[in-house]
Amino acid sequence: MASVRADRLVALVLLLRQRGRMSARELATELEVSQRTVLRDIDALSLAGVPVYADRGRHGGFSLLPGFRTELTGLTHDEALALLTAGSARAERVFGLGAPLASAMRKIADALPAAHLQAVGDAASRFLVDPATDLLSRPVGGEPVTAGVLAALRRGVVEGRRLRLRYAAPDSEPHDAVIDPVGLVTVRDRAYLLALRDGADRTYRVSRILAADLLDEPARRPAEVDLAAAWEERRSRFLADDRLRAVVAVDQDARATLLDTARAVLAEHEGPDGRAVVEVLFDDERHAVWALWQLDVAAEALEPPSLRRALAERARLLGERYARG
């Protein structure tokens, strides 16, 4: 765990750089360790030549000598802006890497020269990435994932170790599977695990993984992978499966909701009346009826005729029910 301690020592230095004097209790709270661990880390930094010193007394604490810093050279204005803007996104979406991303942003901010940081910070404040809601006040964000699952998946992918999953596929009982992780992909706030099971390609929706245990066995997978190509191949295979293709005319302000409920979007153009006309895939007719019914009159199924008839029949039955005195 030497790397864990090294990361903590760097974080301790950065905290003192950014906040000035801090007590052992404050440092322990920030670093999520005991005060005794903080004191040991302070001693280690002093032995390594980092100019940290203690102020005694009621309002004492630990500080760095004024002017101590390291500077990140060679980073252009746009490069720093890109990093800080990316860090402003809701980082929990990035495969659960919120805390590491926040730490990385803190290191970048600390390493930039003061004048450079001020200019970049002002610019980054004018970019907002992925706010919590859209213009219609609908929450946006990733699908919920069981605690600890993402961490295990990341380690399995990075360290090349097998995983035992507890997976809940749609319309079936949860089952266990031992898999060889290949990579993680995120698309429109949905995360997917690409893996091999008994040598065959498998794609798992991360939100449907109920548990993930990291095994000691090495993963049986190719040494190198072109993840973009692997994803495209699986996407093409998915579209070739026997699913319901539908053409839907939808109001522009309801378009995003339709795309969220469809399994895939095959084509899209603007119709003569200003509505979006999209060709989408649903699992089956039942799924299509459910998805379009949520949109009320904001969407109209144009094809196939069987889907139009199913929606018309549902509307007729509902009309008869409410027409009763």
N, C-alpha and C positions, 0 to 999 in steps of 0.2 A: 504493500500500500504506500510505497514511497512517493508515487505520483500524486496520490491523494493529499499527502502532507505538503508536497511542493506546491500544489494548487492552493492549499489553504494559506501557506506562507505568502504567496503572491497576493492573495485576496486581502490578507492582513495589512500588507504594505500599502495596497491601494486604498483601503479604508482610512488608514492614517493620512495618506496623501490628500484625500478628498475631504475629510472631515476634521482634520487637525487632531487635537487631544481627545483620546477616548479611554474610558476606564476598562479594566479587565472584564467587568460584567457586561458592558456594552459590546465589547469585541466578542465575548463568548456568545451573546445573543445573536449577533449578526452572523457569526461563523457556525452556529449551532453545535458548539463544543462546550466543554467545561472550562471554568476559569483556570483550573490547573493546567489544562492543555494550552490555553492562551499564554500562560507564563512560561511554559516550556518553549513555545514557539518564539516568544520574545527573546529568550536566551539564545535560541538557535540563530535568529536573525543578527543579534549582536555579535556572536562568534563569527558569522559570515561577513561581517564588516558593514552591515546595514546600520546607518546612524539613528537607531531608535533609543530613546532614553525615557526614564520614568520621572514624573513629577510627584513628589510626596505630598501628603496632606489630604484634607477632606475633599477638595475639588481637584485632586491630582488625576493622573492617568499616564498614558503613554503617548509619545509624540515622535515625529521624525525631525531631524535638524532642518531648519528652513532651507529651501532651495533644492532639497534632494528630490530627484526625479529621473526617469529615463524617457527619452523621446523617440517616437516612432518616425523615422526618416523615410523619405522616398514615397510617402503616401500623398497622392494628389488631392486637390479639393474635391473633385467629383468622386474619387474612390472613397474618401472618408464620408462624403455625403451619402453614397450608396450604402455603406455599412451601417451608419447611424439610422438611416431611414428604414432599412430592413429590420433593424433592431427595435423600431418603434411598433412593428406589427404585433398582434397578440401572439406571443411566441409559443404559447402552449400548442398552437396548431402545427408547429414544426416538429412533428413526431415527439411531442412531449419534452422538447428541449428548452422550455422557457427559462429555467434557472441558469443553465450553461450559457444561453444566449445573452441573458442579462449580465452575467459575469464578463463575457467577452466584450460587450459594449462598454462596460465600466473600464476594462483594461485599455480599450482603444481611446476612450475619452481621456484617461489619465496620461496616456503616452503622447497625445498630440500637444504641440506647442500651444501656449495659452492663446495667442492671437489667432492661430489657425482654428482652434477649437471654438472660439467665439463666433467666427464667421460661419463655420460649418454648422454649429448648433443653431444659429439663427435661420440658416437655410433649411435645415432638417425640420424645424418647427412648422414649416409651411407645406409639409407633405404629411398626409394622414393615410396610413395603410390599414385596411380592414377594420373599420369602426365596428362597434358592437351591434349596431342595427343599420338597416338600409333606410332609404328615404320614406318608406311606408311604415317605419317603426317595427319592422319584423326583425327578430333576433337573427343574426347570422353567426355561424361558427361551426366548428368541427363536431362530428358525432361523439357522443360520450364513450369513453373507453374505460374499462375496468382498471382500477388503480394497480400499478405495478406491471401491467401487461406491456406497455410501451417500452419500459426500461428493459424488460427481458427480451423483447423483440430486437431492440437496438443492439444489445450485447450479442445476441445470437447472430445477427447479420454481420456485425463488425468483427467479432472474434471467430466467426466460422464454426459455431457449435450448434448441435442439434437442439430442437425444442420439442417439448410435449405440450400440445395445445388442447384446450377444452373449447370446442367450437359449436356454435348454435347456428346452423344453416336455416334458411327460411322454411317454415312448414315442416320441420323435422326435429326430433329430439337431439339435445346436445350430445356430442360424441368426442372421444379422445383420438388424437392422431399424433404420431411422431414424425416430424418434418425436418427437412434440410432448408434453412432460410437462404434465399438468394438476394433479396433486396426489398426496400420499402419505397412505396410510391404514394404521393398525395395528389388528388385531383379534386378541385372544387370542394375543399374541406373534408373530403373522404380519404382515409388512409387505407392502403392495401398492402398486404404482405405477399410477395412473390416467393414461391417455395417449390421444393420437390418433395413428393411423397412416393416412396418406393420407385424413385427414378422418373416419375411422371410429373408434368407441370401441374401446379395447383396455385390458385389465387384466393386469398382469404381476406374478407372485409375485416379490418382491425376492430371495428366496433362490435363485431359478432364473436370476437375471441373473449371467452369468459375467464380464462386463466392461461398463463404461459409459464412453463418451468424450463429453465436452462439446464441442459444435460452436459455431462462431461465428455460425451462422444463428439469427435470432430464432424462437422457437416460434410456430407457426401455431395459435393457440388463442383462445378467447373471452377478452376482457379481464377478465371477472369470472366466478366459478364458485361455485355452491352445492355444496360438496364432499359434504355429507351427502345432499343430494338425488341427486347423481350416483352416490354409492355405493349408495343404495337402489335406484335404477333398474338398476344393473348386477347387484345381488344378485337382484332379481326376475327379470331375464333369465336369470341363471345357474340359478335354480330351475326355470325353465320349460323348460330343455334336457332332452333325452332321457337321463335317468339312472335308476338303480335306486332306487326307494323301498322302504324296509324298516322294519318295526316290530320292535323288539328289546326284550326284558325283560332288564335288566342289574342285577347287584348294585350297591348304592350305592357301594361302595369301588372298583368298576371303571368307574363311569359316566364319569369324566373321561377315562379312556383311550379309551373308545368315542367320545366326542365329539371327541377329538383326531384319530382316524383317519377319521371320517366327513367327507364334503365339506360337509354342511350339516345343521342340526337344524331340523326343521319343527314338531314338537310334542313335548310331554313331560308325563307325569303319573305319579303313584305308583300302582302296582298293588296289588291286595288282599293280596298276599304281602309287601309292603314293597319290592319291587324297583321300580326306575325303568323305566317303559315309554316308550320314545322312538321317534319317527318320524324317520328319518334318510335322507340321500341318499348313495349310493355311486356311483362312476363306472360300475361294471358289476357283474355277479355275481362275477367273479373278485376284484375289489377287496373286495366284501362278505365273501366266504368267507375271504379273507386276514385281514381286520380282526377278524372274529368268532372265527376260529380262535386268534388270539393270546390271547383272553380265557378260553379253556378252558370250564369249566362255569360261569363267572361271568356268561355271557351266553347268551341263547336267542333265536334268530330266530323270530318269530311269523308274520311275513308277509314276502314272498310265499311260497307253497308251494314254488315252484321253488328258492328259496334254502334252505329246510329240507331239501329232497331232496338238494341239492348238498352240504350239510354232513353229512347222514346217510351219503351215499355215501363221502365222504372218511373219516369215522369208521370205516365198515365196512372199507374197504381197509386203514386203519392197524391195525384190530383183527386182520384176517387175517394181516397181516405179523408182528405180535408173537405171534400164537397158534402160529406154526410152531415146532416143537420145535427 
